[in-house]
């Protein structure tokens, strides 16, 4: 099956994971040059903050839908 990393090849899994993270950051508008300068800890922090924003937006939408009914 293509489109996913081979679970038996650690190198492929790491490369796949790396590019998934890079694409997520690019989709959020973080410039490529900035991504290249980020440490692993900074990337983890950014992903956590971005996930918190998404969760907050989803909760706000759920509340708004509940009020509308």
N, C-alpha and C positions, 0 to 999 in steps of 0.2 A: 504494500500500500504506500503510495507516494503522498507527500504532503505532511508526513510526520517523521520524526527521527526514528531510526532503527534502535530499539531498546537494547540491542546486543552490541552496539557500537558506541562506546562512551564518547569518542571524539565527535561523532556525528550528532549525538544528543547535545553536547555542549555547544557546538556550532549552531544547531537549530535553535536552542534556547537563547543564545546570544542574539541572533537575528530577530527572534520574536520580540525581545526586549527593545532592540534598536528601533524596530518598526513601530512599536507602541509609543516610544518616546517621540519619534518623528511625527506620528499622527497627532500627538498632543502639542505640536508646534515647537518642540525643542530642537534647535539647530544642530545639524550634524557635527559642526565644529565643537559645540559645547558638549555633546554626547561623548566625543572622543576624549575630552579632558576630565570627565567624571570618574571618580573612583567607584569601586563596587559598592561601597557603603552609601555613597551619594545616590547612586542609581536605585538601590533598595529603598532609600528614604523617599526619593521622588515617586517611585512606583506605589509606595504606601500612601503618600499624600494624594496622588491621582486616584487611587482606589477609594479613598475616603470621600473625595469630591463626587465620584460617581455614585457611591452609596447614599450620600446626602441628597443628591438630585433625585434618585429613585424614591427615597423616603418622602421627599417633598411632593413628588408626583402622586404617590400613593395617598398622602394626606389630602391633597387637592381633589383627587378622584372620590375619596370617601366623603368629603364635604359636599361634593356635587350631587351625591345620591341621597 
